[in-house]
Amino acid sequence: MVFSTPFFLFGFLPVVLVVYYCAPGKIKNIVLLTASLVFYAWGEVFYVLIMIVSILSNYLFGRWVDSWKNNDNSRKKIILGLGVSINLCLLCTFKYANFAVGNINYVLGQVNIDPIILQPVHLPLGISFFTFQAISYLVDVYRKKTSAQRNILHLALYISLFPQLIAGPIVRYHQIAKKIIQRTHTISMTATGIYRFIYGLSKKMLIANPVGEIADTIFNLPASELSGSIAWAGAICYTLQIYFDFSGYSDMAIGIGRMFGFKFLENFNYPYISRSLQEFWQRWHISLSTWFRDYLYIPLGGNRVSTGRLYLNLFIVFSLCGLWHGASWNFVIWGLIHGLFLILERSGLSVLLERLWRPMQHIYTLFVVLVAWVFFRSDTLAAALEYLKTMFGFTRPLVQIYTIEYFLSTEAILAILFGTILAMPIYTRLTQKTGASTKSMIFGNLVLCHCTKFFISLILLFLSILKISSSTYNPFIYFRF
C-alpha cells in the first residue's frame, strides 16, 4: 500500500485515525499494530510472516542480551552476533540471493560449469528498513543505551509501525521507546502532522512525478537516439525526482507519525545546497547515514585510526551503503563514487574546495551527485556507461529523432522550476520568519496568517488529488530497496 493512492488517502488512513482516536488509551497500540500489519499484508500477504519472524527473534534476542550481567560481556557479544546474523540472513536471503547466484553463475560460465538454478526470490517491501531498525535495537540493548522491551506487542509496534515501514526514516528504538508506552495527542500536533503530510504528498505528486516521467522516458530510450542535452535533461530530472519522491515520502511519514503522537526525526535537510560530499551526507537520508556511522563506521574505528585504515573504513561503508540500496553492481558503483570523493576530500581536496568561489563548491557537489545518480537510475552497468558517454559528448545520435522540447510540457517546466526553488531552504526560512513574527502579531494578523496557510495547503491537497485521479504514472522509487 502506497501513501499516494486513493485507497490509502480516502480509505485506510481515515478509518485507522477514527478507530484509533475512538479507542481507549490502553488499546490504542493494539489498534495501531493491527493497522500496521494490515498495511504491510495488503501488498505482501505471505511475507508478513517474515516480519513476524523478525519481531519474535529480535524480542527473544533482546531479552537474552539484556539478561546477562556486565561481567559476561563475551557471551553478550556472541548472543548479539547471533541476533544480528539472523536479521542479516533474512535480508540477504530475500534481497541478495538472486544477485549472488547471478554472479556465481557468471564465474561458472567462464569455466564451462553448469549454472546454479534458482527461481526468482521476491523482495519483501521495506525489508531493508525494518531490518536495520531491528539491528539497531539489539545493538542499543547490548550497549545499555536502552533496556530490552518486555512487552512483545510494544516491540512489534516499533518494528512494524506503518508510517515509516516501507520507506523510512529509519527510527532508533530509544528515540520512540517512551512514546510507544505513553504519548499525548494534541490538536496542534495533529494539525502540524496533517500539514506536513499534505506538503509531502504535493512534493511527490506535483514535482517528483512530472519530472520522473521525463526521466523515465529519456532513460528508457536507446543511447544512440539521445543528444547530449537530452541526456543531461534526463539526469537533472532524475536528480529532482529522487529527492522529491523520497523526501516527500519522508514528510508524509513524519506527518502521519505526528497524527498518532510520534515525533520522527528529520530525514532530509536540503542536500542539494551542499558544498562538499561530506556535507551532502550530513543532509541526505540522514537516518541511513547516521545508522551507518553509528553501527558500522565507528565500530570499524571511524576516524580514530591510521589514514590508510580510515580510507578502508570509508570504502567498506559506502560499498555496503550502495549494496543496501539494491542488489546490483550499479548501486555498488554509486556508493563507491561517493566513497571515493569522501576519501579525496579527507586527503586534501576539502582544503582546495574551501579556497574556491562558493558557487563553484556547489557546482562541484551537484556535478558529482548528478553523475553518480546515472548509475543509480540505469538498469545495467553497460546502460549507465553508454548514457554517460552521451552526456559528455563521446557518442552522438545516429539520427536526430528528438529535441529537448519534445519532453518538456508546461507541467514539466513548472515542476522543474518549483523543484529547483524548493530544493533550496527558501520555504523553511520563510516559515521560520513567519513563526517568529506570529509571536508579536495582533490577533487579526495571526488569524490571517493561519488562514493563508490553511488555504494554500487546501489548494496543494486539491491539486495532488487531481493529479492522482488523472494520471496513471505514480511510481514509488524506494520499492526497489
Secondary structure, DSSP 8 states (H G I E B T S, - for coil): --TTSHHIIIIIHHHHHHHHHHS-GGGHHHHHHHHHHHHHHHH-TTTHHHHHHHHHHHHHHHHHHHHS-GGGHHHHHHHHHHHHHHHHHHHHHHHHHHHHHHHHHHHHHHTT------------TTHHHHHHHHHHHHHHHHTTSS---S-HHHHHHHHH-GGGTTT-----HHHHHHHHH-----HHHHHHHHHHHHHHHHIIIIIIHHHHHHHHHHHTS-GGG--HHHHHHHHHHHHHHHHHHHHHHHHHHHHHHHHTT-------S-GGG-SSHHHHHHHSSHHHHHHHIIIIITTTTTTSS-HHHHHHHHHHHHHHHHHHH-SSHHHHHHHHHHHHHHHHIIIIIHHHHHHS-HHHHHHHHHHHHHHHHHHHHSSSHHHHHHHHHHHTTSS--SS----GGGT--HHHHHHHHHHHHHTTTHHHHHHHHHHHHHTT--HHHHHHHHHHHHHHHHHHHHHHHHHHHH-S----GGGG-
